[in-house]
Each structure stands twice: as structure tokens, then as C-alpha cells.
């Protein structure tokens, strides 16, 4: 799939909208599984949430190149170098956890202060980019 001619660079503000959409969806997923399996969240909360994270974020990004929030905003993950997808994806998967949960506050502050660098740390380190289909 070559989407190179139909892609555009996304602003940090747009990427944060996608992140917050994903936050709402994953909170709904955790709540749904917490209703069905209440003992998992009470006895093993970190393992439970790590499994939900893996199911919601990592698997769809690896197989479909997007999460559900990305699909709603018509965005996909694009490999700029087209080499070593598995190794690059491993780097992306590890660093994107920091982007989603630690640095999202800093990204939000930079958008408020009208500083838009357009790339997440995971995108800079892995050569993956978030692209929007026209």
C-alpha cells in the first residue's frame, strides 16, 4: 500500500484529538471488561490494564496500522523507510507508551502555547509517521 502521494503532515493539535479519542475508547473498554470480569481488576490491576493496552493499541497498530481512534479520524501509521518494520515497530511501541501517558501533558501545554513541532517522540525515533488519508 503506497499512500505517499495522498498524505499530509498532521499538526500536534490534531494528534492530541486522536489521543484523547483513544483515551475515551480505552476507558470504555476497561469499564466494559471490569463489569464482565470484576475480579481481574481487583486482584491484578496492572496485568489487567497492560493486557487491555496491548489489545487496544499494540495489536491493531501492528496488524492494521491504526487504532480505533485513528480509524475514526481517518489516520494511519506510515513507515517512511520501508525497511525493518518489526524492529522499527518495537521501538515505536515502546516509546509511544511514553508519548501517550507521560508526554501528552507536555504536548498539550505546547499546543496551548502555540508551539507545534508536529512530531511525537515515537515518530522521531522510529521513522513511523501518522498520516491522514484524503
N, C-alpha and C positions, 0 to 999 in steps of 0.2 A: 504494500500500500504506500504509494508515494503522494503525500499531501503537501509537498514542499511549495507548490505554486498556489495553494489555496489557504495558506496560513498567515496569521498575523501575530505580532507580539502583543501579549496581554499586559495590562497595567497591574500594578500591585493591588490596587483597589478592587479590580475585578477578581483577582485570585483570592483575595480575602473574602469576597462574597461567596466564592465556591467553598472555601474552607468552612465558613460559618454554616452554609447549607449542609455540608458533610457533618459538622458537629451536631446539628439538629437531627439529622438522619441516624447518626450512630447513637445518640442519646435515646431516640425512639427504639432502636434495635436492642440496646441494652435493657431498656424498660420492658420491652416485649419478652425477651429471654428471662428477665428477672421474674416476671409473672409466671412464666411456664416452669422455670427451674429455680425457685427461690433459694434453695439450699446451696447452689453453686456460688452465688454472690455473697452469701453469708459465711460460708466455710472457706472458700478460696477466691477472694475478690480479685487479686492481681492476676491469677491464672485465667479467671473468667474474662476479665477485661482485655487481657492480652490476646486471648483466642478470638474475641469479638473484633478487636483491632485487625488481627490477621485475616479474618473472614471478610471484613468490610473493606479494608484498604489494600492490603498486600496482594491477595489473590486476584481481585478484579483488575488491579493495575498491571499485574504480570500477564494475565491472560487476555484481557480486553483493552488494555492501555488506558483505562479510565475507571473512576469510581462512579457511584450513582449520582453524587452531586455534580461531578464533571459531565456526566451524561445529560443532566437536566440543563446545564449551561452550554452544552454542545462543545465541550473541550476534550482534548485527548492528550496523551503523553507521546512526545515525538523524540526519537533518538537522532541527534544531529550527526553523529559519526557513523552510524550503521555498522559498528563492529563491536563485538564482545557484549551483546545485550545482557547476558546473565551476570557477568561481573559488574557492569555498569549499573544494572538494576539492583544488585546487592548494595552497592554504595548509595544509590538513590534511596533505597528502602530504609537504610539505617539513618541517613541524615534527614530524611523527610519527617521522621518522628520528632526531631528537634524543631523543624520548621512548623509542624502542626501544633505542638504543645508548649514549646518553650519560647521560640522566637516570634510566635504570632502576636504577642503583646508588642514587641518592638516594631513589627511590620505595621501594626495598627497605628502606633504612635508616629511612624514615619509618613503614613498616609495622611494623618491629621495635620502634620506639619508640612504637607505638600512636598514631600521628598519621595520620589518614585523611582527606585532603582530597577524595577521591573523583574528582577530575578530572585528566586528563593535561594538559600544556601545550597539546598539539594540540587537545584538546577545548575548552579555554578560548578559543583564538584563532580557531577555525573554526566554531563553533556546531554541530559534529557531536558526537554522544554515542554511547557504546557502551551498548546496551540488551540485556536478556535477555528472550527470549520465554518466556512462562509456559506 
